[in-house]
Amino acid sequence: MSILIEAIGWGGAATILAAYVANSNGWLDREHRLYQLMNLGGASAFVLYTGVHQTWATMTLNIIWAGVAASALIRILRRKKVG
């Protein structure tokens, strides 16, 4: 179980970092679904990881991070349906 939780935590960190690098280098715009999915998935993985390790401040940050990404993704998808 511990190895699985660690893998989830490292996977989440790598996903968030990859999204940041892609955005900073102009490879993925903030309006791109993949960018928001990477943030949502990475933050969600971190929520699980930090919950298991009971690091509440970091968990709270990642709950908010996931919420922002989910909100942006919903907005992007709604805009695509209308346009």
N, C-alpha and C positions, 0 to 999 in steps of 0.2 A: 504493500500500500504506500509506504513512504517513497519508494522510487517513482511510483506513478504520480504522486502529488508533486514531487520535485520536477518531474518531466513536464507536468502541466504548468507549473510556475515558470520554468525556463522557456517553455514554448510560448507562453503568454508574453513574457518579456521580449523574446525575439520577434514576435509578431508586432508588438507595439513599436519596437525600435525600427523594424523594417518599414512600417507605415510612415514613421517620422522621416526616415532617410529618403524614402520614395517621394514624399511630399516636399521635403527641403530641396531635393534635386530636380523638382519639376516633372518627375515621372508619373506621379498621381496627384491630381488636383483634389482639393477638399470636397468637391462636388462629385467625385467619382465614387460609385458604390463600393468598389473594392477597398478603397481607402477607409471608408466608414466601417465596412465589415471587418477589416483587419483590426481597427481600434476596438470595435465591439467584442470581437472574439478574444483578443489579447487581454482586454480589461476583464472580461468574464472569467477567463482562466485565472487571472490574478485574484479575483474575488474569491474563488474556490481556494486557491493556494493560501491567501492571507487569512481566510476564515479558519482553515485547519491549523495554522500557526498562531492564531489569535492576535494578529497585528491589526488592531481595529482602525487606527488612523489610516494606514495604507489601504485597508479594505474599504473604508469610506471613500477615499479618493477614487478608487477603481470602480465603485458603484456609481459615483457621479460621472466618471469618464465613460463608462458603458452607457449610462443614460443619455449623455450628450451625443454619443455616436449613434445610439438607437433613434434619438429624435432627429438627427440630421439625415439618417438613412430613410426614415419614414417621409421626411420632407422631400428628399430627392426622388423617392419612388412615386410619391403623389404628383410631383411636378412632371415626371415622365409620362404618367397616365393622362394628364391634362394636355400636355404639349405634344 
